[in-house]
Amino acid sequence: YYALKREWFEDTAVQESEAFQEQKLRIEKDVHRTDRTISFFASETLPNFAGDYTGVGSNENLELLKDILLTYNVWAAKASTGTITTATTNTSAGKKPSTTESSTAEPNLLEGYVQGMSDLLAPVFAVMGDEVMGFWAFVGLMEKTKKNFYRDQVGMQSQLETLGQLIRVLDPKLYRHL
């Protein structure tokens, strides 16, 4: 995780790139909206460095949430080219992800952060309570749900069709109304 984080955290050229700035802005906006009723994110012990969110502070956990999502961008870019996989990742055993070439690249997958991912990460990170474990748990979650993030939206369409079939069986009146 820390090697991936260093790829953006310690590289000024990456931080100044337009693509990074766009993703960072998206992430900051979404993290700012994180549910503050979750005690893990409730305190405001730090000023909000994200710009125009005056009056609302931040805290170490919110800043780490941003870092995890920015690091996920690096991981996702590598995963989309097949230069890293989660197939051999087992953080509980201390193993690191494979960085060998792989044929698992998926050109249909949206790279990096997509709005709403912070809502998926926040409870995972709050439960894990650890930056590294939270990151790898999030990577695992995203691997399981990646069909929902395809550009052609085939995963979402499939889920909506399944939902429609369930409604048809469980509530025919509602189904006819829809």
NUKOLBA-705996 format. One record per residue (C-alpha): residue number from 1; residue in one letter; x, y, z. Coordinates in Angstrom, 3 decimals. Layout:
N
k = NUM; r = A; c1 = X; c2 = Y; c3 = Z
...
This chain:
178
k = 1; r = Y; c1 = 0.000; c2 = 0.000; c3 = 0.000
k = 2; r = Y; c1 = 2.666; c2 = 2.491; c3 = 0.983
k = 3; r = A; c1 = 4.581; c2 = 1.932; c3 = -2.269
k = 4; r = L; c1 = 1.409; c2 = 2.755; c3 = -4.207
k = 5; r = K; c1 = 0.742; c2 = 5.795; c3 = -2.019
k = 6; r = R; c1 = 4.270; c2 = 7.112; c3 = -2.558
k = 7; r = E; c1 = 3.636; c2 = 7.121; c3 = -6.322
k = 8; r = W; c1 = 1.360; c2 = 10.137; c3 = -5.910
k = 9; r = F; c1 = 2.225; c2 = 11.435; c3 = -2.431
k = 10; r = E; c1 = 5.911; c2 = 12.049; c3 = -3.111
k = 11; r = D; c1 = 5.711; c2 = 13.014; c3 = -6.793
k = 12; r = T; c1 = 5.002; c2 = 16.701; c3 = -7.366
k = 13; r = A; c1 = 4.593; c2 = 16.161; c3 = -11.114
k = 14; r = V; c1 = 1.812; c2 = 13.645; c3 = -10.483
k = 15; r = Q; c1 = 0.149; c2 = 15.950; c3 = -7.947
k = 16; r = E; c1 = 0.214; c2 = 18.850; c3 = -10.397
k = 17; r = S; c1 = -1.165; c2 = 16.863; c3 = -13.335
k = 18; r = E; c1 = -4.630; c2 = 17.764; c3 = -14.567
k = 19; r = A; c1 = -5.902; c2 = 14.185; c3 = -14.230
k = 20; r = F; c1 = -4.752; c2 = 13.950; c3 = -10.604
k = 21; r = Q; c1 = -6.219; c2 = 17.353; c3 = -9.750
k = 22; r = E; c1 = -9.593; c2 = 16.365; c3 = -11.252
k = 23; r = Q; c1 = -9.713; c2 = 13.113; c3 = -9.299
k = 24; r = K; c1 = -8.560; c2 = 14.830; c3 = -6.117
k = 25; r = L; c1 = -11.324; c2 = 17.421; c3 = -6.420
k = 26; r = R; c1 = -13.960; c2 = 14.694; c3 = -6.890
k = 27; r = I; c1 = -12.626; c2 = 12.795; c3 = -3.898
k = 28; r = E; c1 = -12.469; c2 = 15.883; c3 = -1.683
k = 29; r = K; c1 = -16.063; c2 = 16.804; c3 = -2.531
k = 30; r = D; c1 = -17.316; c2 = 13.317; c3 = -1.720
k = 31; r = V; c1 = -15.220; c2 = 12.868; c3 = 1.421
k = 32; r = H; c1 = -16.515; c2 = 16.236; c3 = 2.648
k = 33; r = R; c1 = -20.016; c2 = 14.705; c3 = 2.446
k = 34; r = T; c1 = -19.083; c2 = 11.645; c3 = 4.519
k = 35; r = D; c1 = -21.678; c2 = 10.789; c3 = 7.162
k = 36; r = R; c1 = -20.453; c2 = 12.641; c3 = 10.249
k = 37; r = T; c1 = -22.833; c2 = 10.694; c3 = 12.481
k = 38; r = I; c1 = -20.322; c2 = 7.840; c3 = 12.220
k = 39; r = S; c1 = -18.131; c2 = 8.517; c3 = 15.261
k = 40; r = F; c1 = -14.989; c2 = 7.574; c3 = 13.302
k = 41; r = F; c1 = -15.558; c2 = 10.662; c3 = 11.114
k = 42; r = A; c1 = -17.423; c2 = 12.956; c3 = 13.539
k = 43; r = S; c1 = -14.696; c2 = 15.113; c3 = 15.071
k = 44; r = E; c1 = -13.368; c2 = 18.277; c3 = 13.465
k = 45; r = T; c1 = -9.831; c2 = 18.350; c3 = 14.806
k = 46; r = L; c1 = -8.204; c2 = 19.651; c3 = 11.611
k = 47; r = P; c1 = -8.975; c2 = 22.533; c3 = 9.291
k = 48; r = N; c1 = -10.454; c2 = 21.444; c3 = 5.992
k = 49; r = F; c1 = -7.705; c2 = 21.842; c3 = 3.405
k = 50; r = A; c1 = -10.046; c2 = 21.066; c3 = 0.525
k = 51; r = G; c1 = -10.810; c2 = 24.654; c3 = -0.296
k = 52; r = D; c1 = -14.303; c2 = 26.096; c3 = -0.333
k = 53; r = Y; c1 = -15.860; c2 = 24.016; c3 = 2.459
k = 54; r = T; c1 = -15.714; c2 = 26.827; c3 = 4.998
k = 55; r = G; c1 = -17.073; c2 = 26.180; c3 = 8.421
k = 56; r = V; c1 = -16.683; c2 = 22.413; c3 = 8.213
k = 57; r = G; c1 = -13.506; c2 = 20.920; c3 = 9.569
k = 58; r = S; c1 = -11.826; c2 = 17.638; c3 = 8.919
k = 59; r = N; c1 = -10.058; c2 = 15.020; c3 = 10.994
k = 60; r = E; c1 = -7.280; c2 = 12.491; c3 = 10.602
k = 61; r = N; c1 = -9.665; c2 = 9.739; c3 = 9.510
k = 62; r = L; c1 = -11.245; c2 = 11.883; c3 = 6.793
k = 63; r = E; c1 = -7.783; c2 = 12.835; c3 = 5.535
k = 64; r = L; c1 = -6.816; c2 = 9.141; c3 = 5.477
k = 65; r = L; c1 = -10.051; c2 = 8.385; c3 = 3.610
k = 66; r = K; c1 = -8.886; c2 = 10.832; c3 = 0.929
k = 67; r = D; c1 = -5.439; c2 = 9.227; c3 = 0.856
k = 68; r = I; c1 = -6.902; c2 = 5.739; c3 = 0.462
k = 69; r = L; c1 = -9.067; c2 = 6.873; c3 = -2.449
k = 70; r = L; c1 = -6.187; c2 = 8.710; c3 = -4.130
k = 71; r = T; c1 = -4.038; c2 = 5.609; c3 = -3.714
k = 72; r = Y; c1 = -6.864; c2 = 3.512; c3 = -5.146
k = 73; r = N; c1 = -6.521; c2 = 5.625; c3 = -8.307
k = 74; r = V; c1 = -2.929; c2 = 4.430; c3 = -8.640
k = 75; r = W; c1 = -3.948; c2 = 0.828; c3 = -8.002
k = 76; r = A; c1 = -6.860; c2 = 1.044; c3 = -10.476
k = 77; r = A; c1 = -4.618; c2 = 2.463; c3 = -13.209
k = 78; r = K; c1 = -2.178; c2 = -0.399; c3 = -12.727
k = 79; r = A; c1 = -4.986; c2 = -2.966; c3 = -12.553
k = 80; r = S; c1 = -6.527; c2 = -1.662; c3 = -15.773
k = 81; r = T; c1 = -3.244; c2 = -2.255; c3 = -17.594
k = 82; r = G; c1 = -2.759; c2 = -5.634; c3 = -15.960
k = 83; r = T; c1 = 0.454; c2 = -4.689; c3 = -14.145
k = 84; r = I; c1 = -0.988; c2 = -5.471; c3 = -10.716
k = 85; r = T; c1 = -3.630; c2 = -7.907; c3 = -9.530
k = 86; r = T; c1 = -5.311; c2 = -8.850; c3 = -6.283
k = 87; r = A; c1 = -5.207; c2 = -12.555; c3 = -7.047
k = 88; r = T; c1 = -2.323; c2 = -13.152; c3 = -4.665
k = 89; r = T; c1 = -3.145; c2 = -10.418; c3 = -2.162
k = 90; r = N; c1 = -3.557; c2 = -11.675; c3 = 1.370
k = 91; r = T; c1 = -2.857; c2 = -8.897; c3 = 3.840
k = 92; r = S; c1 = -3.605; c2 = -11.018; c3 = 6.889
k = 93; r = A; c1 = -0.721; c2 = -13.263; c3 = 5.885
k = 94; r = G; c1 = 1.417; c2 = -10.235; c3 = 5.064
k = 95; r = K; c1 = 1.552; c2 = -10.997; c3 = 1.353
k = 96; r = K; c1 = 1.730; c2 = -8.193; c3 = -1.145
k = 97; r = P; c1 = -0.121; c2 = -7.939; c3 = -4.453
k = 98; r = S; c1 = 1.429; c2 = -9.409; c3 = -7.535
k = 99; r = T; c1 = 3.043; c2 = -6.886; c3 = -9.835
k = 100; r = T; c1 = 3.576; c2 = -9.291; c3 = -12.682
k = 101; r = E; c1 = 2.027; c2 = -8.769; c3 = -16.057
k = 102; r = S; c1 = -1.478; c2 = -10.130; c3 = -16.201
k = 103; r = S; c1 = -4.142; c2 = -10.681; c3 = -18.798
k = 104; r = T; c1 = -6.867; c2 = -9.484; c3 = -16.434
k = 105; r = A; c1 = -6.976; c2 = -5.935; c3 = -17.784
k = 106; r = E; c1 = -10.533; c2 = -4.813; c3 = -18.434
k = 107; r = P; c1 = -10.754; c2 = -1.967; c3 = -20.940
k = 108; r = N; c1 = -14.444; c2 = -1.393; c3 = -20.163
k = 109; r = L; c1 = -13.727; c2 = -0.554; c3 = -16.531
k = 110; r = L; c1 = -13.758; c2 = 3.081; c3 = -15.481
k = 111; r = E; c1 = -10.328; c2 = 3.896; c3 = -14.127
k = 112; r = G; c1 = -9.890; c2 = 5.399; c3 = -10.725
k = 113; r = Y; c1 = -12.383; c2 = 7.143; c3 = -8.523
k = 114; r = V; c1 = -16.051; c2 = 7.329; c3 = -9.390
k = 115; r = Q; c1 = -18.549; c2 = 9.379; c3 = -7.392
k = 116; r = G; c1 = -19.943; c2 = 7.384; c3 = -4.506
k = 117; r = M; c1 = -16.894; c2 = 5.214; c3 = -3.905
k = 118; r = S; c1 = -16.226; c2 = 7.174; c3 = -0.720
k = 119; r = D; c1 = -19.626; c2 = 5.991; c3 = 0.530
k = 120; r = L; c1 = -18.479; c2 = 2.405; c3 = -0.021
k = 121; r = L; c1 = -15.090; c2 = 2.942; c3 = 1.591
k = 122; r = A; c1 = -16.231; c2 = 4.927; c3 = 4.654
k = 123; r = P; c1 = -17.905; c2 = 2.062; c3 = 6.556
k = 124; r = V; c1 = -15.172; c2 = -0.386; c3 = 5.535
k = 125; r = F; c1 = -12.464; c2 = 1.964; c3 = 6.800
k = 126; r = A; c1 = -14.416; c2 = 2.761; c3 = 9.977
k = 127; r = V; c1 = -14.736; c2 = -0.947; c3 = 10.787
k = 128; r = M; c1 = -11.152; c2 = -1.824; c3 = 9.866
k = 129; r = G; c1 = -9.746; c2 = 1.232; c3 = 11.641
k = 130; r = D; c1 = -6.479; c2 = 0.900; c3 = 9.742
k = 131; r = E; c1 = -5.352; c2 = 2.678; c3 = 6.574
k = 132; r = V; c1 = -3.630; c2 = -0.312; c3 = 4.966
k = 133; r = M; c1 = -6.273; c2 = -2.875; c3 = 5.873
k = 134; r = G; c1 = -9.014; c2 = -0.450; c3 = 4.858
k = 135; r = F; c1 = -7.360; c2 = 0.054; c3 = 1.475
k = 136; r = W; c1 = -7.009; c2 = -3.657; c3 = 0.701
k = 137; r = A; c1 = -10.523; c2 = -4.413; c3 = 1.948
k = 138; r = F; c1 = -11.778; c2 = -1.649; c3 = -0.360
k = 139; r = V; c1 = -9.798; c2 = -3.078; c3 = -3.285
k = 140; r = G; c1 = -11.420; c2 = -6.448; c3 = -2.588
k = 141; r = L; c1 = -14.872; c2 = -4.860; c3 = -2.425
k = 142; r = M; c1 = -14.280; c2 = -3.028; c3 = -5.694
k = 143; r = E; c1 = -13.085; c2 = -6.242; c3 = -7.345
k = 144; r = K; c1 = -16.354; c2 = -7.911; c3 = -6.308
k = 145; r = T; c1 = -18.493; c2 = -4.986; c3 = -7.494
k = 146; r = K; c1 = -16.497; c2 = -3.816; c3 = -10.522
k = 147; r = K; c1 = -19.313; c2 = -4.721; c3 = -12.919
k = 148; r = N; c1 = -21.172; c2 = -1.752; c3 = -11.455
k = 149; r = F; c1 = -18.452; c2 = 0.564; c3 = -12.714
k = 150; r = Y; c1 = -18.219; c2 = -0.486; c3 = -16.363
k = 151; r = R; c1 = -18.531; c2 = 2.331; c3 = -18.884
k = 152; r = D; c1 = -21.322; c2 = 0.512; c3 = -20.725
k = 153; r = Q; c1 = -23.215; c2 = 0.067; c3 = -17.425
k = 154; r = V; c1 = -23.880; c2 = -3.618; c3 = -18.146
k = 155; r = G; c1 = -23.497; c2 = -4.503; c3 = -14.459
k = 156; r = M; c1 = -26.017; c2 = -1.921; c3 = -13.335
k = 157; r = Q; c1 = -28.429; c2 = -2.935; c3 = -16.092
k = 158; r = S; c1 = -28.178; c2 = -6.558; c3 = -14.988
k = 159; r = Q; c1 = -28.918; c2 = -5.632; c3 = -11.380
k = 160; r = L; c1 = -31.890; c2 = -3.496; c3 = -12.402
k = 161; r = E; c1 = -33.265; c2 = -6.376; c3 = -14.488
k = 162; r = T; c1 = -32.902; c2 = -8.710; c3 = -11.500
k = 163; r = L; c1 = -34.618; c2 = -6.153; c3 = -9.274
k = 164; r = G; c1 = -37.435; c2 = -5.868; c3 = -11.812
k = 165; r = Q; c1 = -37.882; c2 = -9.650; c3 = -11.819
k = 166; r = L; c1 = -37.993; c2 = -9.701; c3 = -8.011
k = 167; r = I; c1 = -40.588; c2 = -6.925; c3 = -7.918
k = 168; r = R; c1 = -42.635; c2 = -8.751; c3 = -10.564
k = 169; r = V; c1 = -42.758; c2 = -11.852; c3 = -8.345
k = 170; r = L; c1 = -42.971; c2 = -10.206; c3 = -4.912
k = 171; r = D; c1 = -45.232; c2 = -7.239; c3 = -5.698
k = 172; r = P; c1 = -47.049; c2 = -7.678; c3 = -9.042
k = 173; r = K; c1 = -49.171; c2 = -4.562; c3 = -8.446
k = 174; r = L; c1 = -46.080; c2 = -2.377; c3 = -8.058
k = 175; r = Y; c1 = -44.491; c2 = -4.074; c3 = -11.084
k = 176; r = R; c1 = -47.523; c2 = -3.251; c3 = -13.254
k = 177; r = H; c1 = -47.382; c2 = 0.339; c3 = -12.016
k = 178; r = L; c1 = -43.726; c2 = 0.651; c3 = -12.989
